[in-house]
Amino acid sequence: MDSFSRGGLVFDVRDSGPADGVPVVLLHGFPQDSSAFDRLSPVLHSAGLRTLAPDQRGYSPRARPEGRSAYALREVVDDVLALLDAAGLPSAHVVGHDWGGIVAWALAGWHPWRVRTLTALSVPHPAAMSQALVHSDQALRSSYVGLLQLPAVPEAVLLAGNGAALRRVLRSGGLPPDLVDSYVARMQQPGALTAALNWYRALPYGARTPLGRVRVPTLHVWGAADAFLGRAATEATAGFVDAPYTLEVLEDVNHWIPELAAERTGELVTAHVRTSS
């Protein structure tokens, strides 16, 4: 499949690897797209796994609804359910990075029968994140989130000068130049950056629907050099998982785990999938 639909929206999806392989859904974050997993997917394919990597809501050009409420967490989780249904999959292993990690946590918490295993890259359990915002330096690390929720201003700042500010942020994170150029080009498409920022602007809607505890086998991979997500929330996450839980710390890796630590991450995901299959 190269696309699926939900509610009049059409989502692009990369369905690759062995057609009869064990399915693994790959969910990207901001400001990425499914190409974030281009280095990780072949590692999974070599292990006999099939990958389905959608361009999520707002990132697929034909799935870019207006208004921040359209990007509430319930909506983006239901998009993944629609992907599973379109692929004829009662369940799958789910890997999520950044915002995709939040979607993966919520999917596992709200619909555990659809998730064989969860792998969260970088992102802690949301409840652990909430605790860390009060009891650690996480509030400082996350200060940019409030700025991104402002109307119009983030678009003007990030896209000025051919996306100079967005390029600086991505380059400082250690992303290779070709990926920086690709992600910035996608965000320069009409309405793309506003749609991506609406994930942040919709955060107040998610506050009314708590996630709760996760009861599926969980692998959490965190880069110790992550400037955005700190150790406090990472280490607290185990307390919100009522299932086998493994934390893997990549000491010399920053936030961009799928791109910069693809080989190691692929090995960890493969072992996690096989242990729980």
Backbone as numpy.savetxt, mean C-alpha at the origin, in Angstrom:
# Nx Ny Nz CAx CAy CAz Cx Cy Cz
-6.31 -11.24 -16.66 -7.16 -10.05 -16.66 -6.27 -8.81 -16.66
-6.69 -7.77 -17.39 -5.93 -6.53 -17.40 -6.74 -5.38 -16.85
-7.98 -5.66 -16.42 -8.81 -4.64 -15.80 -9.96 -5.32 -15.08
-10.57 -4.59 -14.17 -11.81 -5.02 -13.53 -12.61 -3.77 -13.22
-13.88 -3.94 -12.95 -14.74 -2.77 -12.74 -15.52 -2.89 -11.44
-15.89 -1.73 -10.92 -16.74 -1.65 -9.73 -17.44 -0.31 -9.74
-18.76 -0.35 -9.69 -19.55 0.87 -9.58 -19.29 1.87 -10.68
-19.07 1.40 -11.90 -18.83 2.29 -13.02 -17.38 2.72 -13.18
-16.53 2.34 -12.25 -15.10 2.64 -12.35 -14.37 1.44 -12.94
-13.35 1.71 -13.74 -12.56 0.64 -14.35 -11.12 0.76 -13.86
-10.63 -0.31 -13.28 -9.30 -0.34 -12.69 -8.35 -1.15 -13.56
-7.18 -0.61 -13.81 -6.13 -1.35 -14.50 -5.45 -2.29 -13.51
-5.09 -3.49 -13.96 -4.45 -4.45 -13.07 -3.44 -5.27 -13.86
-2.30 -5.53 -13.26 -1.28 -6.39 -13.87 -1.44 -7.78 -13.28
-1.89 -8.69 -14.09 -2.08 -10.09 -13.69 -0.97 -10.88 -14.37
0.00 -11.33 -13.60 1.17 -11.96 -14.22 1.67 -13.13 -13.38
2.63 -13.86 -13.97 3.12 -15.06 -13.33 2.33 -16.27 -13.77
2.59 -17.44 -13.18 1.88 -18.66 -13.58 0.37 -18.52 -13.39
-0.40 -18.81 -14.43 -1.84 -18.65 -14.35 -2.47 -19.52 -13.28
-1.83 -20.68 -13.00 -2.37 -21.58 -11.99 -1.63 -21.45 -10.66
-0.84 -20.40 -10.53 -0.08 -20.20 -9.30 -0.94 -19.72 -8.15
-0.44 -19.89 -6.95 -1.12 -19.37 -5.77 -1.20 -17.85 -5.89
-2.40 -17.25 -5.73 -2.55 -15.81 -6.00 -2.07 -14.92 -4.87
-1.36 -13.86 -5.26 -0.88 -12.85 -4.33 -1.29 -11.48 -4.87
-2.05 -10.74 -4.10 -2.47 -9.39 -4.47 -1.46 -8.39 -3.94
-1.00 -7.48 -4.79 0.01 -6.49 -4.44 -0.61 -5.09 -4.49
-0.61 -4.39 -3.36 -1.27 -3.09 -3.25 -0.24 -1.99 -3.00
-0.17 -1.03 -3.91 0.83 0.05 -3.83 0.34 1.20 -2.96
1.24 2.14 -2.74 0.92 3.32 -1.94 1.08 4.61 -2.73
1.34 5.71 -2.01 1.49 7.04 -2.59 2.97 7.36 -2.74
3.34 7.96 -3.88 2.58 8.27 -5.09 2.87 7.23 -6.17
2.89 5.98 -5.77 3.29 4.91 -6.67 2.14 4.47 -7.57
2.35 3.38 -8.25 1.31 2.65 -8.97 1.77 1.20 -8.98
1.13 0.37 -9.77 1.46 -1.06 -9.74 2.91 -1.33 -10.16
3.54 -0.39 -10.86 4.93 -0.60 -11.27 5.88 -0.62 -10.08
5.41 -0.21 -8.91 6.24 -0.30 -7.70 6.70 -1.73 -7.43
5.94 -2.69 -7.95 6.24 -4.10 -7.70 6.94 -4.77 -8.88
7.42 -3.98 -9.84 8.07 -4.57 -11.02 9.32 -5.36 -10.66
9.99 -5.01 -9.59 11.20 -5.73 -9.18 10.86 -6.90 -8.24
9.76 -6.77 -7.54 9.35 -7.81 -6.59 8.61 -8.95 -7.26
7.74 -8.62 -8.21 6.89 -9.64 -8.83 7.68 -10.80 -9.44
8.77 -10.55 -10.19 9.50 -11.69 -10.77 10.05 -12.65 -9.72
10.39 -12.15 -8.55 10.86 -13.04 -7.48 9.73 -13.98 -7.07
8.53 -13.46 -6.98 7.37 -14.27 -6.62 7.02 -15.24 -7.74
7.11 -14.77 -8.98 6.80 -15.65 -10.12 7.76 -16.83 -10.17
9.02 -16.59 -9.86 10.01 -17.67 -9.91 9.72 -18.73 -8.86
8.94 -18.36 -7.84 8.53 -19.32 -6.81 7.19 -19.96 -7.14
6.66 -19.68 -8.33 5.40 -20.29 -8.74 4.17 -19.54 -8.31
4.32 -18.28 -7.91 3.18 -17.50 -7.44 2.64 -16.59 -8.55
1.35 -16.43 -8.57 0.67 -15.51 -9.49 0.46 -14.19 -8.78
0.73 -13.07 -9.43 0.53 -11.77 -8.81 -0.54 -10.96 -9.55
-1.34 -10.27 -8.76 -2.33 -9.34 -9.27 -2.07 -7.99 -8.61
-1.61 -7.03 -9.42 -1.21 -5.72 -8.91 -2.08 -4.65 -9.57
-3.09 -4.16 -8.87 -3.95 -3.12 -9.46 -3.35 -1.72 -9.30
-3.67 -0.86 -10.25 -3.53 0.58 -10.01 -4.77 0.98 -9.23
-4.57 1.39 -8.00 -5.72 1.57 -7.12 -6.55 2.81 -7.48
-7.61 2.97 -6.72 -8.55 4.08 -6.94 -7.81 5.41 -6.99
-8.08 6.16 -8.05 -7.40 7.43 -8.24 -6.14 7.33 -9.07
-5.52 6.16 -9.08 -4.30 5.93 -9.85 -4.61 5.34 -11.22
-5.71 4.59 -11.33 -6.19 4.15 -12.63 -6.95 5.30 -13.28
-6.60 5.71 -14.49 -7.24 6.88 -15.11 -8.75 6.77 -15.22
-9.26 5.54 -15.36 -10.72 5.37 -15.49 -11.40 5.09 -14.15
-10.66 5.25 -13.07 -11.21 5.06 -11.72 -10.78 6.22 -10.85
-11.23 7.42 -11.23 -10.80 8.65 -10.58 -12.02 9.49 -10.20
-12.83 8.99 -9.25 -14.03 9.75 -8.87 -13.67 11.05 -8.16
-14.58 12.00 -8.16 -14.36 13.28 -7.52 -14.82 13.22 -6.07
-14.23 14.08 -5.25 -14.64 14.21 -3.86 -13.90 13.27 -2.93
-13.54 13.76 -1.76 -12.72 12.96 -0.85 -13.47 11.78 -0.27
-14.79 11.87 -0.13 -15.53 10.75 0.46 -15.44 9.49 -0.39
-15.18 9.66 -1.68 -15.05 8.50 -2.57 -13.79 7.70 -2.29
-12.90 8.23 -1.46 -11.63 7.57 -1.16 -11.55 7.09 0.29
-12.71 7.00 0.94 -12.75 6.48 2.30 -12.23 5.05 2.31
-11.70 4.62 3.45 -11.06 3.32 3.54 -12.00 2.19 3.15
-13.24 2.27 3.53 -14.21 1.23 3.15 -14.30 1.10 1.64
-14.25 2.21 0.94 -14.36 2.19 -0.52 -13.16 1.49 -1.15
-11.96 1.85 -0.70 -10.77 1.27 -1.34 -10.61 -0.20 -0.96
-11.08 -0.59 0.23 -11.07 -2.01 0.59 -12.05 -2.78 -0.30
-13.22 -2.20 -0.53 -14.20 -2.86 -1.39 -13.69 -3.00 -2.83
-12.81 -2.10 -3.25 -12.19 -2.25 -4.58 -11.40 -3.54 -4.66
-10.67 -3.87 -3.59 -9.88 -5.11 -3.59 -10.80 -6.32 -3.58
-11.90 -6.25 -2.86 -12.87 -7.34 -2.89 -13.41 -7.53 -4.31
-13.64 -6.42 -5.01 -14.12 -6.51 -6.39 -13.07 -7.15 -7.29
-11.81 -6.86 -7.04 -10.72 -7.50 -7.80 -10.73 -9.01 -7.58
-10.84 -9.44 -6.34 -10.88 -10.87 -6.04 -12.08 -11.53 -6.73
-13.22 -10.86 -6.67 -14.42 -11.42 -7.30 -14.23 -11.52 -8.82
-13.68 -10.48 -9.42 -13.49 -10.49 -10.87 -12.52 -11.58 -11.31
-11.55 -11.88 -10.46 -10.57 -12.92 -10.76 -11.06 -14.31 -10.38
-12.25 -14.38 -9.80 -12.80 -15.67 -9.39 -12.07 -16.28 -8.21
-11.57 -15.43 -7.31 -10.78 -15.90 -6.18 -11.54 -15.71 -4.88
-11.86 -16.79 -4.19 -12.50 -16.64 -2.88 -11.58 -16.00 -1.86
-10.24 -16.16 -2.05 -9.27 -15.56 -1.14 -7.92 -15.49 -1.85
-7.00 -14.74 -1.25 -5.66 -14.60 -1.80 -4.72 -14.16 -0.68
-3.43 -14.32 -0.91 -2.43 -13.71 -0.05 -2.35 -12.23 -0.44
-2.20 -11.36 0.53 -2.26 -9.92 0.27 -1.01 -9.25 0.80
-0.36 -8.47 -0.08 0.83 -7.70 0.27 0.52 -6.23 0.01
0.75 -5.38 1.01 0.48 -3.96 0.82 1.61 -3.10 1.34
1.91 -2.04 0.60 2.96 -1.10 1.00 2.37 0.29 1.13
2.80 1.04 2.17 2.36 2.42 2.36 0.83 2.43 2.46
0.13 3.25 1.70 -1.33 3.23 1.75 -1.88 1.86 1.40
-1.22 1.15 0.50 -1.64 -0.21 0.21 -1.56 -1.11 1.43
-0.61 -0.81 2.33 -0.51 -1.55 3.57 -1.70 -1.28 4.48
-2.16 -0.05 4.53 -3.35 0.28 5.33 -4.56 -0.46 4.78
-4.69 -0.48 3.46 -5.79 -1.23 2.84 -5.69 -2.71 3.20
-4.48 -3.25 3.15 -4.27 -4.67 3.46 -4.64 -4.98 4.91
-4.22 -4.12 5.85 -4.60 -4.30 7.25 -6.12 -4.30 7.40
-6.78 -3.34 6.77 -8.24 -3.25 6.89 -8.94 -4.44 6.25
-8.45 -4.86 5.10 -9.03 -6.02 4.43 -8.93 -7.25 5.33
-7.77 -7.45 5.94 -7.58 -8.61 6.82 -8.42 -8.49 8.09
-8.61 -7.27 8.57 -9.39 -7.07 9.78 -10.89 -7.22 9.56
-11.37 -6.70 8.45 -12.81 -6.70 8.18 -13.28 -7.93 7.41
-12.41 -8.51 6.61 -12.79 -9.64 5.75 -11.75 -10.75 5.83
-11.48 -11.30 7.00 -10.38 -12.26 7.16 -10.53 -13.52 6.32
-11.75 -13.89 5.96 -11.97 -15.08 5.15 -11.50 -14.89 3.71
-11.24 -13.65 3.30 -10.75 -13.38 1.95 -9.22 -13.28 1.90
-8.56 -13.30 3.05 -7.11 -13.07 3.13 -6.45 -14.32 3.71
-5.64 -14.99 2.89 -4.92 -16.19 3.35 -3.78 -15.80 4.28
-3.00 -14.83 3.86 -1.97 -14.24 4.72 -1.90 -12.75 4.40
-1.41 -12.01 5.37 -1.17 -10.58 5.20 0.32 -10.31 5.29
0.84 -9.52 4.34 2.19 -8.98 4.45 2.10 -7.47 4.39
2.47 -6.81 5.47 2.46 -5.35 5.53 3.89 -4.84 5.38
4.14 -4.09 4.32 5.46 -3.52 4.07 5.49 -2.08 4.59
6.34 -1.83 5.54 6.54 -0.51 6.15 5.47 -0.17 7.18
4.20 -0.35 6.85 3.10 0.22 7.61 2.70 -0.65 8.80
2.62 -0.07 10.01 2.16 -0.81 11.17 0.64 -0.93 11.20
0.13 -1.72 12.14 -1.31 -1.78 12.35 -1.80 -0.36 12.69
-2.92 0.09 12.12 -3.39 1.46 12.38 -3.57 1.80 13.85
-4.00 0.84 14.67 -4.15 1.12 16.10 -2.80 1.35 16.77
-1.79 0.60 16.34 -0.44 0.81 16.85 0.08 2.18 16.42
-0.27 2.58 15.22 0.10 3.89 14.72 -0.54 4.99 15.58
-1.81 4.82 15.93 -2.50 5.81 16.75 -1.84 5.95 18.11
-1.45 4.85 18.70 -0.75 4.90 19.99 0.58 5.63 19.85
1.32 5.32 18.81 2.65 5.91 18.62 2.57 7.41 18.37
1.48 7.88 17.80 1.33 9.31 17.56 1.33 10.09 18.87
0.92 9.44 19.95 0.82 10.09 21.25 2.07 9.87 22.10
2.70 8.70 21.93 3.75 8.29 22.87 5.16 8.22 22.27
5.36 8.75 21.08 6.68 8.66 20.47 6.89 9.85 19.53
7.93 9.76 18.70 8.20 10.83 17.73 7.37 10.67 16.46
6.39 9.74 16.46 5.64 9.48 15.24 4.85 10.69 14.75
4.35 11.50 15.69 3.60 12.70 15.27 4.47 13.62 14.43
5.73 13.76 14.81 6.65 14.58 14.02 6.90 13.95 12.66
7.09 12.63 12.64 7.33 11.93 11.38 6.12 12.05 10.45
4.93 12.15 11.02 3.69 12.16 10.23 3.13 13.56 10.03
3.89 14.59 10.35 3.37 15.95 10.27 2.94 16.34 8.87
3.54 15.72 7.87 3.20 16.03 6.48 1.77 15.64 6.14
1.19 14.68 6.89 -0.15 14.18 6.58 -1.17 15.31 6.67
-1.06 16.14 7.70 -1.99 17.27 7.83 -1.86 18.25 6.68
-0.64 18.48 6.22 -0.43 19.39 5.10 -1.05 18.85 3.82
-0.97 17.54 3.62 -1.51 16.95 2.39 -3.03 16.96 2.37
-3.66 17.18 3.52 -5.12 17.22 3.55 -5.69 18.59 3.21
-4.84 19.60 3.11 -5.31 20.94 2.76 -5.87 20.94 1.34
-6.86 21.76 1.05 -7.37 21.85 -0.32 -6.42 22.65 -1.21
-6.18 22.13 -2.41 -5.49 22.84 -3.51 -4.01 23.09 -3.26
-3.62 23.49 -2.06 -2.24 23.90 -1.81 -1.23 22.79 -2.12
-1.44 21.54 -1.66 -0.44 20.51 -1.96 -0.22 20.29 -3.45
-1.30 20.34 -4.23 -1.15 20.18 -5.67 -0.26 21.28 -6.25
-0.52 22.51 -5.81 0.24 23.63 -6.35 1.72 23.52 -5.98
1.99 23.11 -4.76 3.38 23.03 -4.31 4.11 21.86 -4.97
3.50 20.69 -4.94 4.18 19.48 -5.41 4.40 19.46 -6.92
3.48 20.09 -7.68 3.59 20.03 -9.14 4.27 21.26 -9.75
4.56 22.27 -8.94 5.22 23.47 -9.48 6.58 23.10 -10.06
6.94 23.78 -11.13 8.24 23.55 -11.73 8.45 22.14 -12.20
7.45 21.62 -12.93 7.53 20.25 -13.45 7.66 19.20 -12.34
6.97 19.47 -11.22 6.97 18.51 -10.12 8.26 18.50 -9.32
8.92 19.66 -9.22 10.24 19.72 -8.58 10.19 19.26 -7.12
9.19 19.70 -6.37 9.12 19.34 -4.95 8.86 17.85 -4.77
7.97 17.31 -5.57 7.70 15.88 -5.49 8.94 15.08 -5.88
9.66 15.55 -6.88 10.90 14.87 -7.27 11.92 14.88 -6.13
12.04 16.01 -5.43 13.00 16.10 -4.33 12.66 15.10 -3.23
11.38 15.00 -2.89 10.96 14.08 -1.83 11.31 12.64 -2.21
11.01 12.26 -3.43 11.25 10.88 -3.85 12.75 10.60 -3.98
13.51 11.56 -4.48 14.95 11.36 -4.61 15.61 11.26 -3.25
15.17 12.08 -2.30 15.75 12.04 -0.96 15.47 10.71 -0.28
14.40 10.04 -0.71 14.09 8.72 -0.17 14.90 7.61 -0.79
15.73 7.94 -1.79 16.62 6.96 -2.37 16.04 6.21 -3.55
14.93 6.67 -4.10 14.37 5.99 -5.27 15.25 6.21 -6.49
15.41 5.19 -7.33 16.17 5.35 -8.57 15.52 6.40 -9.47
16.33 7.13 -10.25 15.81 8.22 -11.08 14.70 7.79 -12.03
14.77 6.57 -12.59 13.74 6.17 -13.53 12.39 6.03 -12.85
12.38 5.57 -11.59 11.12 5.46 -10.86 10.60 6.83 -10.45
11.49 7.71 -10.06 11.07 9.08 -9.74 10.38 9.70 -10.94
11.00 9.59 -12.11 10.42 10.18 -13.32 9.07 9.56 -13.64
8.96 8.24 -13.47 7.71 7.55 -13.77 6.59 7.97 -12.84
6.87 8.01 -11.53 5.83 8.37 -10.57 5.39 9.82 -10.73
6.35 10.71 -10.95 5.99 12.12 -11.13 5.18 12.31 -12.40
5.54 11.61 -13.47 4.78 11.72 -14.72 3.34 11.28 -14.50
3.13 10.21 -13.75 1.76 9.75 -13.48 0.99 10.81 -12.68
1.64 11.43 -11.72 0.97 12.43 -10.90 0.66 13.71 -11.67
1.32 13.90 -12.81 1.07 15.09 -13.63 -0.10 14.89 -14.59
-0.66 13.70 -14.66 -1.85 13.48 -15.47 -3.01 14.28 -14.89
-3.95 14.72 -15.72 -5.08 15.52 -15.22 -5.82 14.82 -14.09
-5.89 15.47 -12.95 -6.65 14.96 -11.81 -5.97 13.88 -11.01
-4.79 13.42 -11.43 -4.17 12.28 -10.77 -3.69 12.62 -9.36
-3.01 13.75 -9.19 -2.49 14.08 -7.87 -3.63 14.38 -6.90
-4.64 15.09 -7.35 -5.79 15.36 -6.48 -6.43 14.06 -6.02
-6.58 13.11 -6.93 -7.17 11.82 -6.56 -6.29 11.10 -5.55
-4.98 11.12 -5.76 -4.07 10.46 -4.83 -4.10 11.12 -3.46
-4.16 12.45 -3.42 -4.21 13.17 -2.15 -5.54 12.98 -1.44
-6.59 12.66 -2.20 -7.89 12.43 -1.57 -7.88 11.23 -0.63
-6.92 10.31 -0.79 -6.76 9.24 0.19 -6.47 9.83 1.57
-5.61 10.86 1.62 -5.30 11.53 2.87 -6.50 12.36 3.35
-7.14 13.04 2.42 -8.27 13.91 2.79 -9.47 13.12 3.30
-9.52 11.84 2.96 -10.63 10.99 3.40 -10.37 10.35 4.76
-9.22 10.62 5.37 -8.89 10.00 6.65 -9.98 10.18 7.73
-10.62 11.34 7.82 -11.66 11.48 8.85 -12.81 10.49 8.70
-13.09 10.03 7.49 -14.16 9.06 7.31 -13.78 7.71 7.90
-12.51 7.35 7.81 -12.06 6.07 8.34 -12.05 6.03 9.85
-11.97 7.20 10.49 -11.93 7.23 11.95 -13.20 6.69 12.59
-14.29 6.67 11.82 -15.56 6.19 12.35 -15.73 4.68 12.21
-14.79 4.02 11.56 -14.89 2.57 11.35 -13.59 1.91 11.81
-13.45 1.68 13.13 -12.20 1.11 13.63 -11.91 -0.26 13.03
-10.64 -0.53 12.89 -10.21 -1.76 12.24 -10.35 -2.98 13.13
-9.96 -2.86 14.37 -9.99 -4.01 15.26 -8.76 -4.88 15.09
-8.78 -6.03 15.72 -7.63 -6.93 15.72 -7.63 -7.78 14.45
-6.43 -8.17 14.04 -6.27 -8.98 12.83 -6.03 -10.42 13.23
-6.73 -11.32 12.54 -6.69 -12.74 12.91 -6.26 -13.62 11.74
-5.37 -13.12 10.92 -4.78 -13.92 9.84 -3.26 -13.88 10.00
-2.56 -14.93 9.56 -1.10 -14.94 9.68 -0.49 -13.70 9.02
0.39 -13.04 9.77 0.88 -11.72 9.35 2.40 -11.64 9.36
2.93 -11.12 8.26 4.34 -10.77 8.15 4.44 -9.26 8.04
5.26 -8.66 8.89 5.45 -7.21 8.87 6.92 -6.94 8.55
7.16 -6.25 7.45 8.52 -5.93 7.02 8.72 -4.43 7.13
9.71 -4.02 7.90 9.94 -2.60 8.16 11.41 -2.26 7.91
11.64 -1.13 7.22 12.99 -0.65 7.00 13.40 0.28 8.13
14.49 -0.04 8.80 14.91 0.74 9.97 15.30 2.18 9.61
15.56 2.44 8.34 15.90 3.80 7.90 14.68 4.56 7.39
13.49 4.06 7.68 12.25 4.71 7.23 12.08 6.05 7.95
12.01 7.13 7.19 11.87 8.46 7.79 10.44 8.76 8.19
9.48 8.01 7.67 8.08 8.32 7.89 7.44 7.47 8.99
7.90 6.25 9.15 7.28 5.31 10.08 8.35 4.79 11.04
8.15 5.05 12.33 9.18 4.77 13.31 9.06 3.43 14.00
9.99 3.19 14.90 10.10 1.90 15.59 8.96 1.68 16.57
8.45 2.73 17.22 7.45 2.56 18.26 6.20 1.88 17.73
5.65 2.38 16.63 4.45 1.77 16.05 4.75 0.38 15.51
5.93 0.23 14.95 6.33 -1.07 14.41 6.34 -2.13 15.51
6.97 -1.82 16.62 7.10 -2.80 17.69 5.79 -3.03 18.43
4.87 -2.07 18.39 3.57 -2.23 19.05 2.59 -3.05 18.23
2.89 -3.25 16.97 1.94 -3.91 16.07 1.60 -5.33 16.50
2.55 -6.05 17.02 2.31 -7.44 17.43 1.14 -7.56 18.39
0.90 -6.53 19.18 -0.19 -6.56 20.15 -1.57 -6.47 19.54
-1.65 -6.26 18.23 -2.94 -6.14 17.56 -3.18 -7.26 16.56
-2.38 -8.31 16.63 -2.52 -9.46 15.73 -2.74 -10.72 16.57
-3.91 -11.32 16.43 -4.23 -12.57 17.13 -4.05 -13.75 16.19
-2.84 -13.91 15.70 -2.48 -14.97 14.75 -0.96 -14.99 14.70
-0.37 -16.01 14.07 1.09 -15.99 13.94 1.56 -14.69 13.31
2.55 -14.07 13.96 3.03 -12.75 13.53 4.56 -12.75 13.51
5.12 -12.24 12.42 6.57 -12.14 12.29 6.94 -10.72 11.89
7.89 -10.13 12.60 8.44 -8.83 12.21 9.84 -9.05 11.66
10.06 -8.56 10.45 11.38 -8.60 9.83 11.86 -7.15 9.66
13.00 -6.84 10.26 13.57 -5.51 10.18 14.71 -5.51 9.17
14.61 -4.65 8.17 15.66 -4.49 7.17 16.49 -3.27 7.57
17.65 -3.52 8.13 18.40 -2.47 8.82 18.83 -1.32 7.92
19.18 -1.57 6.69 19.72 -0.52 5.83 18.74 -0.07 4.74
17.46 -0.32 4.97 16.45 0.00 3.95 15.54 1.09 4.48
15.12 1.99 3.60 14.20 3.05 4.00 12.75 2.69 3.66
11.93 3.67 3.42 10.50 3.45 3.24 10.14 2.65 1.99
10.96 2.75 0.95 10.58 2.23 -0.36 11.00 0.76 -0.51
10.42 -0.08 0.30 10.82 -1.49 0.37 10.58 -2.24 -0.95
9.43 -2.12 -1.61 9.23 -2.92 -2.84 10.26 -2.62 -3.92
10.66 -1.36 -4.01 11.60 -0.98 -5.06 13.05 -1.27 -4.68
13.41 -1.05 -3.42 14.81 -1.08 -3.02 15.25 -2.38 -2.35
14.31 -3.19 -1.94 14.65 -4.46 -1.30 13.79 -5.58 -1.86
13.65 -5.59 -3.18 12.74 -6.51 -3.84 13.13 -7.97 -3.63
14.40 -8.28 -3.79 14.84 -9.67 -3.71 14.59 -10.24 -2.31
15.05 -9.51 -1.30 14.86 -9.98 0.08 13.38 -10.04 0.44
12.63 -9.04 0.04 11.20 -9.03 0.34 10.49 -10.18 -0.35
10.85 -10.44 -1.59 10.25 -11.56 -2.30 10.50 -12.88 -1.61
11.71 -13.06 -1.10 12.03 -14.28 -0.38 11.19 -14.40 0.90
11.03 -13.29 1.61 10.24 -13.30 2.84 8.77 -13.59 2.56
8.22 -12.97 1.52 6.83 -13.20 1.17 6.61 -14.65 0.74
7.51 -15.16 -0.07 7.40 -16.55 -0.53 7.39 -17.51 0.66
8.31 -17.33 1.60 8.36 -18.20 2.77 7.09 -18.07 3.60
6.59 -16.86 3.73 5.35 -16.62 4.48 4.16 -17.32 3.84
4.07 -17.20 2.53 2.98 -17.84 1.79 3.05 -19.37 1.94
4.25 -19.90 1.77 4.40 -21.37 1.83 4.14 -21.90 3.24
4.52 -21.16 4.25 4.29 -21.61 5.62 2.82 -21.68 5.94
2.04 -20.78 5.32 0.63 -20.68 5.67 -0.29 -21.33 4.66
0.25 -21.90 3.59 -0.60 -22.49 2.56 -1.05 -23.89 2.97
